[in-house]
């Protein structure tokens, strides 16, 4: 596994937790950070698979 793949796993978990908090507490701050972390983890995972 490359370093990008190793970084993507905890970012994805944090993003999912933030999205869960956004759905639970209806806070837009959790939603925006959850979307940002989840999308960056997808980019890191894609880079990790291609390299």
PQR file with spaces between the fields and no chain letter, atoms N, CA, C, O and H, PARSE charges and radii, in Angstrom:
ATOM       1  N    UNK     1       0.849   -1.187    0.000 -0.4000 1.5000
ATOM       2  CA   UNK     1       0.000    0.000    0.000 -0.0000 2.0000
ATOM       3  C    UNK     1       0.887    1.241    0.000  0.5500 1.7000
ATOM       4  O    UNK     1       1.897    1.307    0.702 -0.5500 1.4000
ATOM       5  N    UNK     2       0.490    2.205   -0.793 -0.4000 1.5000
ATOM       6  CA   UNK     2       1.258    3.442   -0.846 -0.0000 2.0000
ATOM       7  C    UNK     2       0.832    4.365    0.300  0.5500 1.7000
ATOM       8  O    UNK     2      -0.144    4.106    1.003 -0.5500 1.4000
ATOM       9  H    UNK     2      -0.330    2.151   -1.363  0.4000 1.0000
ATOM      10  N    UNK     3       1.582    5.429    0.459 -0.4000 1.5000
ATOM      11  CA   UNK     3       1.285    6.379    1.529 -0.0000 2.0000
ATOM      12  C    UNK     3      -0.060    7.057    1.305  0.5500 1.7000
ATOM      13  O    UNK     3      -0.765    7.377    2.262 -0.5500 1.4000
ATOM      14  H    UNK     3       2.375    5.639   -0.112  0.4000 1.0000
ATOM      15  N    UNK     4      -0.418    7.275    0.036 -0.4000 1.5000
ATOM      16  CA   UNK     4      -1.704    7.904   -0.247 -0.0000 2.0000
ATOM      17  C    UNK     4      -2.864    7.024    0.212  0.5500 1.7000
ATOM      18  O    UNK     4      -3.856    7.530    0.736 -0.5500 1.4000
ATOM      19  H    UNK     4       0.154    7.014   -0.741  0.4000 1.0000
ATOM      20  N    UNK     5      -2.744    5.724    0.020 -0.4000 1.5000
ATOM      21  CA   UNK     5      -3.806    4.815    0.462 -0.0000 2.0000
ATOM      22  C    UNK     5      -3.900    4.772    1.979  0.5500 1.7000
ATOM      23  O    UNK     5      -4.994    4.678    2.536 -0.5500 1.4000
ATOM      24  H    UNK     5      -1.937    5.314   -0.405  0.4000 1.0000
ATOM      25  N    UNK     6      -2.763    4.839    2.641 -0.4000 1.5000
ATOM      26  CA   UNK     6      -2.773    4.823    4.103 -0.0000 2.0000
ATOM      27  C    UNK     6      -3.378    6.104    4.676  0.5500 1.7000
ATOM      28  O    UNK     6      -4.004    6.079    5.735 -0.5500 1.4000
ATOM      29  H    UNK     6      -1.875    4.915    2.188  0.4000 1.0000
ATOM      30  N    UNK     7      -3.191    7.207    3.983 -0.4000 1.5000
ATOM      31  CA   UNK     7      -3.779    8.471    4.436 -0.0000 2.0000
ATOM      32  C    UNK     7      -5.280    8.489    4.173  0.5500 1.7000
ATOM      33  O    UNK     7      -6.040    9.087    4.934 -0.5500 1.4000
ATOM      34  H    UNK     7      -2.682    7.227    3.122  0.4000 1.0000
ATOM      35  N    UNK     8      -5.708    7.833    3.095 -0.4000 1.5000
ATOM      36  CA   UNK     8      -7.116    7.887    2.693 -0.0000 2.0000
ATOM      37  C    UNK     8      -8.039    7.182    3.678  0.5500 1.7000
ATOM      38  O    UNK     8      -9.185    7.596    3.847 -0.5500 1.4000
ATOM      39  H    UNK     8      -5.091    7.347    2.476  0.4000 1.0000
ATOM      40  N    UNK     9      -7.567    6.138    4.322 -0.4000 1.5000
ATOM      41  CA   UNK     9      -8.433    5.358    5.212 -0.0000 2.0000
ATOM      42  C    UNK     9      -8.906    6.173    6.420  0.5500 1.7000
ATOM      43  O    UNK     9     -10.113    6.237    6.655 -0.5500 1.4000
ATOM      44  H    UNK     9      -6.635    5.801    4.185  0.4000 1.0000
ATOM      45  N    UNK    10      -8.010    6.802    7.201 -0.4000 1.5000
ATOM      46  CA   UNK    10      -8.520    7.590    8.334 -0.0000 2.0000
ATOM      47  C    UNK    10      -9.295    8.832    7.899  0.5500 1.7000
ATOM      48  O    UNK    10     -10.224    9.252    8.589 -0.5500 1.4000
ATOM      49  H    UNK    10      -7.030    6.751    7.010  0.4000 1.0000
ATOM      50  N    UNK    11      -8.918    9.428    6.753 -0.4000 1.5000
ATOM      51  CA   UNK    11      -9.680   10.571    6.270 -0.0000 2.0000
ATOM      52  C    UNK    11     -11.112   10.181    5.933  0.5500 1.7000
ATOM      53  O    UNK    11     -12.046   10.929    6.223 -0.5500 1.4000
ATOM      54  H    UNK    11      -8.164    9.086    6.193  0.4000 1.0000
ATOM      55  N    UNK    12     -11.287    9.019    5.327 -0.4000 1.5000
ATOM      56  CA   UNK    12     -12.624    8.550    4.985 -0.0000 2.0000
ATOM      57  C    UNK    12     -13.444    8.298    6.252  0.5500 1.7000
ATOM      58  O    UNK    12     -14.622    8.649    6.316 -0.5500 1.4000
ATOM      59  H    UNK    12     -10.528    8.412    5.092  0.4000 1.0000
ATOM      60  N    UNK    13     -12.818    7.693    7.250 -0.4000 1.5000
ATOM      61  CA   UNK    13     -13.535    7.442    8.509 -0.0000 2.0000
ATOM      62  C    UNK    13     -13.933    8.747    9.189  0.5500 1.7000
ATOM      63  O    UNK    13     -15.055    8.872    9.678 -0.5500 1.4000
ATOM      64  H    UNK    13     -11.861    7.408    7.198  0.4000 1.0000
ATOM      65  N    UNK    14     -13.030    9.711    9.223 -0.4000 1.5000
ATOM      66  CA   UNK    14     -13.364   11.006    9.825 -0.0000 2.0000
ATOM      67  C    UNK    14     -14.460   11.714    9.041  0.5500 1.7000
ATOM      68  O    UNK    14     -15.338   12.348    9.625 -0.5500 1.4000
ATOM      69  H    UNK    14     -12.118    9.609    8.826  0.4000 1.0000
ATOM      70  N    UNK    15     -14.407   11.605    7.720 -0.4000 1.5000
ATOM      71  CA   UNK    15     -15.449   12.209    6.897 -0.0000 2.0000
ATOM      72  C    UNK    15     -16.803   11.595    7.146  0.5500 1.7000
ATOM      73  O    UNK    15     -17.807   12.305    7.201 -0.5500 1.4000
ATOM      74  H    UNK    15     -13.694   11.090    7.245  0.4000 1.0000
ATOM      75  N    UNK    16     -16.849   10.270    7.297 -0.4000 1.5000
ATOM      76  CA   UNK    16     -18.119    9.604    7.566 -0.0000 2.0000
ATOM      77  C    UNK    16     -18.654    9.978    8.946  0.5500 1.7000
ATOM      78  O    UNK    16     -19.862   10.138    9.119 -0.5500 1.4000
ATOM      79  H    UNK    16     -16.034    9.693    7.252  0.4000 1.0000
ATOM      80  N    UNK    17     -17.774   10.116    9.917 -0.4000 1.5000
ATOM      81  CA   UNK    17     -18.201   10.532   11.257 -0.0000 2.0000
ATOM      82  C    UNK    17     -18.764   11.949   11.217  0.5500 1.7000
ATOM      83  O    UNK    17     -19.779   12.241   11.851 -0.5500 1.4000
ATOM      84  H    UNK    17     -16.793    9.986    9.777  0.4000 1.0000
ATOM      85  N    UNK    18     -18.091   12.837   10.460 -0.4000 1.5000
ATOM      86  CA   UNK    18     -18.588   14.213   10.339 -0.0000 2.0000
ATOM      87  C    UNK    18     -19.948   14.252    9.645  0.5500 1.7000
ATOM      88  O    UNK    18     -20.821   15.027   10.037 -0.5500 1.4000
ATOM      89  H    UNK    18     -17.267   12.600    9.945  0.4000 1.0000
ATOM      90  N    UNK    19     -20.135   13.421    8.615 -0.4000 1.5000
ATOM      91  CA   UNK    19     -21.429   13.385    7.939 -0.0000 2.0000
ATOM      92  C    UNK    19     -22.513   12.819    8.853  0.5500 1.7000
ATOM      93  O    UNK    19     -23.660   13.262    8.805 -0.5500 1.4000
ATOM      94  H    UNK    19     -19.426   12.792    8.296  0.4000 1.0000
ATOM      95  N    UNK    20     -22.154   11.849    9.677 -0.4000 1.5000
ATOM      96  CA   UNK    20     -23.107   11.319   10.649 -0.0000 2.0000
ATOM      97  C    UNK    20     -23.489   12.381   11.677  0.5500 1.7000
ATOM      98  O    UNK    20     -24.658   12.504   12.044 -0.5500 1.4000
ATOM      99  H    UNK    20     -21.222   11.489    9.716  0.4000 1.0000
ATOM     100  N    UNK    21     -22.501   13.148   12.140 -0.4000 1.5000
ATOM     101  CA   UNK    21     -22.795   14.234   13.077 -0.0000 2.0000
ATOM     102  C    UNK    21     -23.652   15.311   12.425  0.5500 1.7000
ATOM     103  O    UNK    21     -24.519   15.895   13.075 -0.5500 1.4000
ATOM     104  H    UNK    21     -21.552   13.049   11.842  0.4000 1.0000
ATOM     105  N    UNK    22     -23.411   15.577   11.138 -0.4000 1.5000
ATOM     106  CA   UNK    22     -24.219   16.576   10.439 -0.0000 2.0000
ATOM     107  C    UNK    22     -25.664   16.117   10.323  0.5500 1.7000
ATOM     108  O    UNK    22     -26.583   16.926   10.449 -0.5500 1.4000
ATOM     109  H    UNK    22     -22.707   15.102   10.610  0.4000 1.0000
ATOM     110  N    UNK    23     -25.873   14.820   10.085 -0.4000 1.5000
ATOM     111  CA   UNK    23     -27.235   14.308    9.988 -0.0000 2.0000
ATOM     112  C    UNK    23     -27.918   14.280   11.354  0.5500 1.7000
ATOM     113  O    UNK    23     -29.132   14.456   11.448 -0.5500 1.4000
ATOM     114  H    UNK    23     -25.126   14.163    9.983  0.4000 1.0000
ATOM     115  N    UNK    24     -27.141   14.059   12.404 -0.4000 1.5000
ATOM     116  CA   UNK    24     -27.716   13.969   13.739 -0.0000 2.0000
ATOM     117  C    UNK    24     -28.038   15.348   14.318  0.5500 1.7000
ATOM     118  O    UNK    24     -29.136   15.571   14.827 -0.5500 1.4000
ATOM     119  H    UNK    24     -26.155   13.916   12.327  0.4000 1.0000
ATOM     120  N    UNK    25     -27.074   16.272   14.238 -0.4000 1.5000
ATOM     121  CA   UNK    25     -27.234   17.567   14.895 -0.0000 2.0000
ATOM     122  C    UNK    25     -27.701   18.684   13.963  0.5500 1.7000
ATOM     123  O    UNK    25     -27.954   19.797   14.424 -0.5500 1.4000
ATOM     124  H    UNK    25     -26.182   16.091   13.824  0.4000 1.0000
ATOM     125  N    UNK    26     -27.819   18.409   12.659 -0.4000 1.5000
ATOM     126  CA   UNK    26     -28.267   19.398   11.671 -0.0000 2.0000
ATOM     127  C    UNK    26     -27.390   20.656   11.679  0.5500 1.7000
ATOM     128  O    UNK    26     -27.897   21.776   11.633 -0.5500 1.4000
ATOM     129  H    UNK    26     -27.614   17.505   12.285  0.4000 1.0000
ATOM     130  N    UNK    27     -26.078   20.458   11.738 -0.4000 1.5000
ATOM     131  CA   UNK    27     -25.126   21.566   11.710 -0.0000 2.0000
ATOM     132  C    UNK    27     -24.418   21.595   10.362  0.5500 1.7000
ATOM     133  O    UNK    27     -23.931   20.567    9.892 -0.5500 1.4000
ATOM     134  H    UNK    27     -25.665   19.548   11.775  0.4000 1.0000
ATOM     135  N    UNK    28     -24.360   22.766    9.743 -0.4000 1.5000
ATOM     136  CA   UNK    28     -23.742   22.880    8.428 -0.0000 2.0000
ATOM     137  C    UNK    28     -22.222   22.795    8.503  0.5500 1.7000
ATOM     138  O    UNK    28     -21.580   22.443    7.514 -0.5500 1.4000
ATOM     139  H    UNK    28     -24.755   23.601   10.125  0.4000 1.0000
ATOM     140  N    UNK    29     -21.644   23.105    9.637 -0.4000 1.5000
ATOM     141  CA   UNK    29     -20.194   22.994    9.787 -0.0000 2.0000
ATOM     142  C    UNK    29     -19.725   21.554    9.679  0.5500 1.7000
ATOM     143  O    UNK    29     -18.705   21.269    9.052 -0.5500 1.4000
ATOM     144  H    UNK    29     -22.166   23.391   10.440  0.4000 1.0000
ATOM     145  N    UNK    30     -20.467   20.659   10.289 -0.4000 1.5000
ATOM     146  CA   UNK    30     -20.140   19.233   10.181 -0.0000 2.0000
ATOM     147  C    UNK    30     -20.318   18.736    8.749  0.5500 1.7000
ATOM     148  O    UNK    30     -19.549   17.899    8.276 -0.5500 1.4000
ATOM     149  H    UNK    30     -21.296   20.891   10.798  0.4000 1.0000
ATOM     150  N    UNK    31     -21.336   19.257    8.062 -0.4000 1.5000
ATOM     151  CA   UNK    31     -21.611   18.806    6.703 -0.0000 2.0000
ATOM     152  C    UNK    31     -20.499   19.212    5.741  0.5500 1.7000
ATOM     153  O    UNK    31     -20.033   18.402    4.940 -0.5500 1.4000
ATOM     154  H    UNK    31     -21.960   19.937    8.446  0.4000 1.0000
ATOM     155  N    UNK    32     -20.078   20.469    5.826 -0.4000 1.5000
ATOM     156  CA   UNK    32     -19.051   20.939    4.895 -0.0000 2.0000
ATOM     157  C    UNK    32     -17.714   20.257    5.152  0.5500 1.7000
ATOM     158  O    UNK    32     -17.015   19.899    4.204 -0.5500 1.4000
ATOM     159  H    UNK    32     -20.456   21.127    6.477  0.4000 1.0000
ATOM     160  N    UNK    33     -17.350   20.073    6.405 -0.4000 1.5000
ATOM     161  CA   UNK    33     -16.080   19.395    6.687 -0.0000 2.0000
ATOM     162  C    UNK    33     -16.169   17.904    6.361  0.5500 1.7000
ATOM     163  O    UNK    33     -15.177   17.306    5.943 -0.5500 1.4000
ATOM     164  H    UNK    33     -17.918   20.364    7.175  0.4000 1.0000
ATOM     165  N    UNK    34     -17.327   17.303    6.543 -0.4000 1.5000
ATOM     166  CA   UNK    34     -17.494   15.895    6.183 -0.0000 2.0000
ATOM     167  C    UNK    34     -17.376   15.660    4.696  0.5500 1.7000
ATOM     168  O    UNK    34     -16.747   14.695    4.262 -0.5500 1.4000
ATOM     169  H    UNK    34     -18.133   17.788    6.882  0.4000 1.0000
ATOM     170  N    UNK    35     -17.978   16.538    3.912 -0.4000 1.5000
ATOM     171  CA   UNK    35     -17.884   16.419    2.463 -0.0000 2.0000
ATOM     172  C    UNK    35     -16.449   16.644    2.003  0.5500 1.7000
ATOM     173  O    UNK    35     -15.964   15.943    1.115 -0.5500 1.4000
ATOM     174  H    UNK    35     -18.488   17.322    4.265  0.4000 1.0000
ATOM     175  N    UNK    36     -15.772   17.614    2.598 -0.4000 1.5000
ATOM     176  CA   UNK    36     -14.380   17.899    2.215 -0.0000 2.0000
ATOM     177  C    UNK    36     -13.460   16.719    2.547  0.5500 1.7000
ATOM     178  O    UNK    36     -12.618   16.339    1.733 -0.5500 1.4000
ATOM     179  H    UNK    36     -16.166   18.184    3.319  0.4000 1.0000
ATOM     180  N    UNK    37     -13.619   16.147    3.731 -0.4000 1.5000
ATOM     181  CA   UNK    37     -12.763   15.022    4.113 -0.0000 2.0000
ATOM     182  C    UNK    37     -13.054   13.780    3.284  0.5500 1.7000
ATOM     183  O    UNK    37     -12.133   13.058    2.904 -0.5500 1.4000
ATOM     184  H    UNK    37     -14.303   16.456    4.392  0.4000 1.0000
ATOM     185  N    UNK    38     -14.318   13.529    3.003 -0.4000 1.5000
ATOM     186  CA   UNK    38     -14.674   12.357    2.209 -0.0000 2.0000
ATOM     187  C    UNK    38     -14.177   12.489    0.772  0.5500 1.7000
ATOM     188  O    UNK    38     -13.651   11.533    0.203 -0.5500 1.4000
ATOM     189  H    UNK    38     -15.067   14.116    3.311  0.4000 1.0000
ATOM     190  N    UNK    39     -14.343   13.672    0.189 -0.4000 1.5000
ATOM     191  CA   UNK    39     -13.882   13.848   -1.190 -0.0000 2.0000
ATOM     192  C    UNK    39     -12.363   13.807   -1.284  0.5500 1.7000
ATOM     193  O    UNK    39     -11.823   13.276   -2.254 -0.5500 1.4000
ATOM     194  H    UNK    39     -14.770   14.449    0.652  0.4000 1.0000
ATOM     195  N    UNK    40     -11.666   14.356   -0.300 -0.4000 1.5000
ATOM     196  CA   UNK    40     -10.203   14.275   -0.342 -0.0000 2.0000
ATOM     197  C    UNK    40      -9.721   12.846   -0.133  0.5500 1.7000
ATOM     198  O    UNK    40      -8.687   12.463   -0.680 -0.5500 1.4000
ATOM     199  H    UNK    40     -12.104   14.787    0.489  0.4000 1.0000
ATOM     200  N    UNK    41     -10.442   12.058    0.641 -0.4000 1.5000
ATOM     201  CA   UNK    41     -10.032   10.662    0.813 -0.0000 2.0000
ATOM     202  C    UNK    41     -10.232    9.870   -0.476  0.5500 1.7000
ATOM     203  O    UNK    41      -9.458    8.958   -0.768 -0.5500 1.4000
ATOM     204  H    UNK    41     -11.282   12.369    1.085  0.4000 1.0000
ATOM     205  N    UNK    42     -11.268   10.209   -1.251 -0.4000 1.5000
ATOM     206  CA   UNK    42     -11.461    9.547   -2.547 -0.0000 2.0000
ATOM     207  C    UNK    42     -10.324    9.900   -3.495  0.5500 1.7000
ATOM     208  O    UNK    42      -9.845    9.045   -4.240 -0.5500 1.4000
ATOM     209  H    UNK    42     -11.897   10.950   -1.013  0.4000 1.0000
ATOM     210  N    UNK    43      -9.892   11.152   -3.470 -0.4000 1.5000
ATOM     211  CA   UNK    43      -8.771   11.565   -4.315 -0.0000 2.0000
ATOM     212  C    UNK    43      -7.492   10.852   -3.888  0.5500 1.7000
ATOM     213  O    UNK    43      -6.740   10.374   -4.737 -0.5500 1.4000
ATOM     214  H    UNK    43     -10.280   11.847   -2.865  0.4000 1.0000
ATOM     215  N    UNK    44      -7.238   10.774   -2.595 -0.4000 1.5000
ATOM     216  CA   UNK    44      -6.046   10.080   -2.106 -0.0000 2.0000
ATOM     217  C    UNK    44      -6.090    8.593   -2.437  0.5500 1.7000
ATOM     218  O    UNK    44      -5.067    8.008   -2.791 -0.5500 1.4000
ATOM     219  H    UNK    44      -7.849   11.162   -1.905  0.4000 1.0000
ATOM     220  N    UNK    45      -7.252    7.984   -2.327 -0.4000 1.5000
ATOM     221  CA   UNK    45      -7.362    6.558   -2.653 -0.0000 2.0000
ATOM     222  C    UNK    45      -7.123    6.321   -4.140  0.5500 1.7000
ATOM     223  O    UNK    45      -6.488    5.338   -4.519 -0.5500 1.4000
ATOM     224  H    UNK    45      -8.084    8.459   -2.040  0.4000 1.0000
ATOM     225  N    UNK    46      -7.629    7.216   -4.978 -0.4000 1.5000
ATOM     226  CA   UNK    46      -7.400    7.093   -6.411 -0.0000 2.0000
ATOM     227  C    UNK    46      -5.916    7.261   -6.744  0.5500 1.7000
ATOM     228  O    UNK    46      -5.373    6.512   -7.556 -0.5500 1.4000
ATOM     229  H    UNK    46      -8.145    8.015   -4.670  0.4000 1.0000
ATOM     230  N    UNK    47      -5.272    8.227   -6.128 -0.4000 1.5000
ATOM     231  CA   UNK    47      -3.833    8.401   -6.330 -0.0000 2.0000
ATOM     232  C    UNK    47      -3.062    7.191   -5.821  0.5500 1.7000
ATOM     233  O    UNK    47      -2.095    6.758   -6.447 -0.5500 1.4000
ATOM     234  H    UNK    47      -5.713    8.836   -5.469  0.4000 1.0000
ATOM     235  N    UNK    48      -3.484    6.652   -4.697 -0.4000 1.5000
ATOM     236  CA   UNK    48      -2.800    5.480   -4.143 -0.0000 2.0000
ATOM     237  C    UNK    48      -2.913    4.256   -5.043  0.5500 1.7000
ATOM     238  O    UNK    48      -1.982    3.454   -5.119 -0.5500 1.4000
ATOM     239  H    UNK    48      -4.270    7.004   -4.188  0.4000 1.0000
ATOM     240  N    UNK    49      -4.042    4.105   -5.723 -0.4000 1.5000
ATOM     241  CA   UNK    49      -4.210    2.948   -6.609 -0.0000 2.0000
ATOM     242  C    UNK    49      -3.459    3.116   -7.920  0.5500 1.7000
ATOM     243  O    UNK    49      -3.010    2.135   -8.512 -0.5500 1.4000
ATOM     244  H    UNK    49      -4.799    4.756   -5.662  0.4000 1.0000
ATOM     245  N    UNK    50      -3.319    4.374   -8.380 -0.4000 1.5000
ATOM     246  CA   UNK    50      -2.640    4.578   -9.658 -0.0000 2.0000
ATOM     247  C    UNK    50      -1.122    4.581   -9.517  0.5500 1.7000
ATOM     248  O    UNK    50      -0.415    4.274  -10.477 -0.5500 1.4000
ATOM     249  H    UNK    50      -3.684    5.171   -7.899  0.4000 1.0000
ATOM     250  N    UNK    51      -0.621    4.916   -8.357 -0.4000 1.5000
ATOM     251  CA   UNK    51       0.844    4.973   -8.179 -0.0000 2.0000
ATOM     252  C    UNK    51       1.408    3.662   -7.717  0.5500 1.7000
ATOM     253  O    UNK    51       2.618    3.545   -7.521 -0.5500 1.4000
ATOM     254  H    UNK    51      -1.195    5.166   -7.577  0.4000 1.0000
